[in-house]
Amino acid sequence: MTPPYVLSQTAVAARSRFALDADTNIRIIAGVKPVRFMGSAKDDLSAFPKSARTRAGHELFMLQVGREPDDWRSMPAVGPGTCEIRVGDPAGTFRVIYVAKFANAVYVLHAFQNRTRKTAAADLELARRRYREARALARGE
């Protein structure tokens, strides 16, 4: 009979896997940037249909852990480092404009439903204004 204080090889292997999993999760959590929503961007994103909102949330999480979203494009007209996530949905096409170049957070500048191929001037201007605000926050001004 094995003394109660001696662990079987299976128990040792299970503990090792658990320790590795816990360590892996800690490393992932430690490397996650927070998301900061500028202005009404969070409410605007919350108004997306459930499937588009879920997809946009997944893409934002990818940004938080340092990866690129699946469908995105650069938007230098808004500001340096600004990009746009494109989310296709049966209800329409949705956009999330963000900037992830600042070290302290991923800033969501604007979220909206795009009804034409070209982004409206009012949406671009709003994103530019929020970019300036995000830049000031990132610098600590």
Helices and strands as residue ranges (DSSP letters): H 9-30, E 35-37, H 41-46, H 50-64, E 72-74, E 82-89, E 92-99, E 106-114, H 121-139
